[in-house]
Amino acid sequence: MYICAHINRNNLRCSLPRLANLTVVAPYSFASFFRRTLADKYLILPILYSIQFANTKELQMAKKPGPKPGSKPSKLSVYLYIPNIIGYTRVLLNCYAFHVCFTNKILFSILYFFSFVCDAVDGWAARKFNQVSTFGAVLDMVTDRISTACLLVVLSQVYKPGLIFLSLLALDIASHWLQMYSTFLMGKTSHKDVKDSSNWLFKLYYGNRMFMAYCCVSCEVLYLILFYLSENRTETLMDVLATNLQKISIVSFLIATSLVGCTIKQLTNVIQLKTAADACVLYDINKKQKQ
């Protein structure tokens, strides 16, 4: 079989008859073509060919383009996002930490605080690797709430009155749950979107990352110090705080600074609870007016 080819210095253009499922094998390499050619001339080149009749479906599958960069990710790929893997690690660390909390306080404190630090790491990883996901945000919040709730339950068993810590637990869960629910009712994408709030402390808490980090870290540090200082289950919370604040030490300094941040966070939780409840009530009122 012969083909008619037009060859110049820069490219090679071949005219072949259209044959279905045709595979052509040439005995000459491109280098030999260029060595044997003259610029802008037509040559008659002998070629060997073999014809393979393949299944049309197989050809279509072979020609099917691979996934594009903007293609839809699979569910498994989202579960295996780097920040989500960090979230799973936090869950495992907390589980083991509370397993040894009464037998090894130092190990518990290290594991718990390391898990808390990973809360900031997974957020950085989500932005760094463009792996922000709703599942990751929910996993992050649920892990925070459960770990803090477990620590408050433990503190309620080693200090009197335990109702103080259980009240803080209820306030933390209720305020965040209502805030999330009201966020979805108002069509917002994040519970931290409080630009339309009229309360300056509420806006400062969610609007300034450093201030929010100070308040959150203060709470966790205060809870960990209180747990570490507990020697028996008959101590009162006020006695332990008063005794250690009178001392001049690093522990007393940490208690004083973390106590301020923890107090601000609890005030913010109260404001958040009231603001979110008002948003839910206004949603009901507007819904009835539209009916």
Phi, psi and omega per residue, in radians:
M1 nan 2.523 3.136
Y2 -2.103 2.577 3.011
I3 -2.164 2.723 3.109
C4 -1.808 2.109 -3.065
A5 -2.150 2.443 3.072
H6 -1.912 2.088 -3.017
I7 -2.144 2.336 2.957
N8 -2.249 -2.970 -3.023
R9 -1.161 -0.521 -2.960
N10 -1.812 -0.467 -3.086
N11 -2.589 3.012 -3.133
L12 -2.288 2.121 3.140
R13 -2.106 2.191 -3.087
C14 -2.025 2.425 3.076
S15 -1.832 1.990 -3.128
L16 -2.091 2.533 3.033
P17 -1.183 2.538 -3.138
R18 -1.355 1.889 3.092
L19 -2.098 2.312 -3.111
A20 -1.184 2.400 3.054
N21 0.926 0.825 -3.075
L22 -1.860 2.230 3.053
T23 -1.961 2.154 -3.086
V24 -1.916 2.272 3.128
V25 -2.059 2.081 -3.113
A26 -1.705 2.431 -3.132
P27 -1.408 -0.113 -3.100
Y28 -1.916 2.502 3.037
S29 -1.460 2.895 3.110
F30 -1.082 -0.589 3.139
A31 -1.115 -0.736 3.121
S32 -1.169 -0.610 3.073
F33 -1.004 -0.845 -3.084
F34 -1.231 -0.559 3.102
R35 -1.197 -0.542 -3.064
R36 -1.631 -0.006 -3.016
T37 -1.775 2.749 2.974
L38 -1.974 2.556 -3.045
A39 -1.058 2.291 3.043
D40 0.968 0.729 3.070
K41 -2.142 2.702 3.064
Y42 -1.667 2.316 3.128
L43 -2.129 2.672 3.017
I44 -1.858 1.984 -3.034
L45 -1.979 2.210 3.059
P46 -1.340 2.409 3.100
I47 -2.362 2.683 2.971
L48 -1.691 2.506 3.139
Y49 -2.447 2.710 3.029
S50 -2.345 2.439 -3.110
I51 -1.884 2.181 3.097
Q52 -2.049 2.118 3.054
F53 -1.655 1.817 -3.114
A54 -1.768 2.892 3.113
N55 -1.193 2.320 -3.082
T56 -1.055 -0.658 -3.122
K57 -1.137 -0.677 3.121
E58 -1.138 -0.683 3.095
L59 -1.097 -0.701 3.139
Q60 -1.145 -0.694 3.113
M61 -1.154 -0.639 3.128
A62 -1.183 -0.583 -3.123
K63 -1.489 -0.109 -3.102
K64 -1.133 2.188 -3.098
P65 -1.191 2.633 3.119
G66 -1.304 3.056 -3.112
P67 -1.127 2.337 3.124
K68 -1.394 2.795 -3.132
P69 -0.996 -0.552 -3.109
G70 -1.668 0.300 -3.103
S71 -1.246 2.838 -3.087
K72 -1.237 2.191 -3.141
P73 -1.282 2.695 3.111
S74 -1.383 2.869 3.123
K75 -1.093 -0.696 -3.124
L76 -1.103 -0.660 -3.132
S77 -1.128 -0.612 3.095
V78 -1.206 -0.728 3.097
Y79 -1.075 -0.496 -3.093
L80 -1.734 0.297 2.995
Y81 -0.997 2.550 -3.128
I82 -0.995 -0.831 3.117
P83 -1.109 -0.541 3.103
N84 -1.242 -0.621 3.062
I85 -1.124 -0.670 3.051
I86 -1.085 -0.663 3.088
G87 -1.098 -0.725 3.084
Y88 -1.101 -0.661 3.112
T89 -1.105 -0.681 3.099
R90 -1.067 -0.726 3.130
V91 -1.078 -0.786 -3.139
L92 -1.133 -0.704 3.118
L93 -1.093 -0.749 3.136
N94 -1.153 -0.696 3.137
C95 -1.057 -0.808 -3.133
Y96 -1.249 -0.597 3.137
A97 -1.064 -0.817 -3.133
F98 -1.273 -0.352 3.061
H99 -1.169 -0.566 -3.082
V100 -1.936 0.241 -3.002
C101 -1.085 -0.610 -3.102
F102 -1.613 -0.186 -3.139
T103 -1.804 -0.459 -3.127
N104 -2.547 1.579 -3.067
K105 -1.167 -0.632 -3.117
I106 -1.152 -0.828 3.121
L107 -1.092 -0.700 3.099
F108 -1.051 -0.806 -3.111
S109 -1.100 -0.709 -3.135
I110 -1.152 -0.833 -3.113
L111 -1.131 -0.737 -3.115
Y112 -1.149 -0.780 -3.117
F113 -1.211 -0.630 3.091
F114 -1.112 -0.688 3.070
S115 -1.102 -0.662 3.129
F116 -1.170 -0.696 3.110
V117 -1.120 -0.629 3.124
C118 -1.100 -0.324 3.074
D119 -1.078 -0.642 3.094
A120 -1.384 -0.560 -3.116
V121 -1.176 -0.726 -3.105
D122 -1.184 -0.568 3.056
G123 -1.159 -0.707 3.087
W124 -1.127 -0.735 -3.127
A125 -1.139 -0.634 3.133
A126 -1.105 -0.703 3.124
R127 -1.337 -0.632 -3.098
K128 -1.151 -0.785 -3.064
F129 -1.747 0.209 3.133
N130 0.931 0.850 -3.110
Q131 -2.160 0.707 3.077
V132 -1.282 2.271 -3.126
S133 -2.497 2.652 3.088
T134 -1.124 -0.704 3.103
F135 -1.042 -0.737 3.125
G136 -1.122 -0.684 3.119
A137 -1.136 -0.740 3.121
V138 -1.171 -0.754 3.101
L139 -1.030 -0.704 -3.138
D140 -1.110 -0.821 -3.118
M141 -1.192 -0.746 -3.137
V142 -1.087 -0.723 3.111
T143 -1.099 -0.737 3.113
D144 -1.060 -0.853 -3.068
R145 -1.143 -0.741 -3.097
I146 -1.213 -0.757 -3.133
S147 -1.110 -0.774 3.101
T148 -1.135 -0.691 3.130
A149 -1.089 -0.748 3.134
C150 -1.115 -0.721 3.123
L151 -1.138 -0.684 3.109
L152 -1.170 -0.620 3.078
V153 -1.128 -0.740 3.100
V154 -1.076 -0.773 3.132
L155 -1.121 -0.577 3.120
S156 -1.171 -0.324 3.134
Q157 -1.623 -0.275 -3.097
V158 -1.920 -0.128 3.112
Y159 -2.239 2.710 3.041
K160 -2.092 2.418 -0.096
P161 -1.412 2.391 -3.137
G162 -1.228 -0.281 -3.125
L163 -1.100 -0.454 3.130
I164 -1.067 -0.852 -3.113
F165 -1.242 -0.614 3.095
L166 -1.185 -0.563 3.085
S167 -1.194 -0.713 3.076
L168 -1.110 -0.640 3.097
L169 -1.103 -0.822 -3.140
A170 -1.106 -0.717 3.133
L171 -1.121 -0.734 -3.115
D172 -1.099 -0.846 -3.100
I173 -1.213 -0.801 -3.085
A174 -1.115 -0.749 -3.103
S175 -1.166 -0.723 -3.135
H176 -1.270 -0.640 3.125
W177 -1.154 -0.795 3.108
L178 -1.123 -0.669 3.124
Q179 -1.106 -0.747 3.105
M180 -1.115 -0.761 -3.094
Y181 -1.150 -0.768 3.131
S182 -1.163 -0.535 3.099
T183 -1.075 -0.778 3.128
F184 -1.210 -0.609 3.115
L185 -1.111 -0.638 -3.122
M186 -1.516 0.017 3.084
G187 1.344 0.353 3.117
K188 -1.508 2.761 -3.112
T189 -1.674 -0.242 -3.121
S190 -2.490 2.480 3.114
H191 -1.269 -0.169 3.124
K192 -1.556 -0.004 3.118
D193 -1.453 1.654 -3.092
V194 -2.167 0.543 -3.105
K195 -1.115 -0.496 -3.113
D196 -1.530 0.070 3.126
S197 -1.323 2.570 3.138
S198 -1.660 -0.091 -3.115
N199 -1.583 2.150 -3.049
W200 -1.198 -0.632 -3.136
L201 -1.203 -0.687 3.122
F202 -1.115 -0.747 3.129
K203 -1.208 -0.647 3.117
L204 -1.159 -0.683 -3.100
Y205 -1.107 -0.850 -3.108
Y206 -1.537 -0.282 -3.111
G207 -1.575 -0.380 -3.126
N208 -2.029 1.927 -3.074
R209 -1.110 -0.667 -3.126
M210 -1.158 -0.715 3.122
F211 -1.164 -0.734 3.107
M212 -1.111 -0.723 3.127
A213 -1.108 -0.697 3.114
Y214 -1.062 -0.799 -3.114
C215 -1.147 -0.757 -3.118
C216 -1.181 -0.780 3.123
V217 -1.120 -0.666 3.136
S218 -1.051 -0.744 3.125
C219 -1.071 -0.880 -3.089
E220 -1.136 -0.710 3.128
V221 -1.125 -0.738 3.123
L222 -1.093 -0.773 3.139
Y223 -1.107 -0.721 -3.140
L224 -1.166 -0.714 3.120
I225 -1.118 -0.761 3.124
L226 -1.076 -0.707 3.112
F227 -1.165 -0.698 -3.131
Y228 -1.165 -0.597 -3.117
L229 -1.390 -0.266 -3.112
S230 -1.215 2.204 -3.118
E231 -1.879 -0.570 3.088
N232 -2.543 3.122 -3.043
R233 -1.720 0.388 -3.136
T234 -2.037 0.002 -3.093
E235 -1.353 2.608 3.047
T236 -1.701 2.588 -3.078
L237 -1.100 -0.757 -3.078
M238 -1.145 -0.652 3.132
D239 -1.137 -0.734 -3.134
V240 -1.157 -0.745 3.131
L241 -1.141 -0.785 -3.118
A242 -1.132 -0.717 -3.118
T243 -1.122 -0.764 -3.076
N244 -1.378 -0.506 3.108
L245 -1.244 -0.407 3.120
Q246 -1.352 -0.299 3.133
K247 -1.465 2.710 3.055
I248 -1.815 1.701 -3.102
S249 -2.740 3.008 3.110
I250 -1.139 -0.640 -3.131
V251 -1.115 -0.746 3.135
S252 -1.144 -0.632 3.102
F253 -1.153 -0.762 3.120
L254 -1.116 -0.682 3.115
I255 -1.110 -0.768 -3.100
A256 -1.132 -0.815 -3.102
T257 -1.231 -0.682 -3.136
S258 -1.281 -0.494 3.123
L259 -1.141 -0.646 3.107
V260 -1.144 -0.861 -3.134
G261 -1.116 -0.672 3.125
C262 -1.146 -0.680 3.112
T263 -1.113 -0.747 3.111
I264 -1.079 -0.700 -3.136
K265 -1.142 -0.677 3.124
Q266 -1.194 -0.648 3.049
L267 -1.102 -0.710 3.105
T268 -1.114 -0.667 3.097
N269 -1.094 -0.671 3.104
V270 -1.136 -0.794 3.115
I271 -1.084 -0.740 3.133
Q272 -1.082 -0.718 3.120
L273 -1.082 -0.813 -3.124
K274 -1.180 -0.760 -3.133
T275 -1.105 -0.759 -3.140
A276 -1.177 -0.676 3.108
A277 -1.132 -0.708 3.090
D278 -1.095 -0.673 3.125
A279 -1.116 -0.698 3.113
C280 -1.154 -0.703 3.127
V281 -1.150 -0.765 3.119
L282 -1.103 -0.599 3.100
Y283 -1.119 -0.742 3.108
D284 -1.129 -0.712 -3.137
I285 -1.118 -0.805 3.137
N286 -1.146 -0.596 3.123
K287 -1.159 -0.693 3.127
K288 -1.228 -0.589 3.118
Q289 -1.171 -0.542 3.126
K290 -1.334 -0.313 -3.124
Q291 -1.307 nan nan
